[in-house]
Amino acid sequence: MTNQNLKRTILATVDNQIRENNPPITRTTLERLKKLGYTEKIAKEKIAAVLIEEIYDVMKNNAPYDEERYSKKLRSLK
């Protein structure tokens, strides 16, 4: 079972990143995934999965957000 409130919050964060173009790689990744044939919804969910992974890494390791690591993971999405 998924937590729908958490899912909505993470997807809203992805939408904010795209709208604010911060980081720019989020919008670039969305457009790239759409060109590969993913719907916008699925593409955003794939980006959200990477965002959740990044949040987990930050919390687990008590480390600062690493935009380069996040960008690298987004670039690897297919």
ABEGO torsion letter per residue (X at the ends): XBBAAAAAAAAAAAAAAAAAGOBAAAAAAAAAAAAAGBBAAAAAAAAAAAAAAAAAAAAAAGBBBBAAAAAAAAAABX
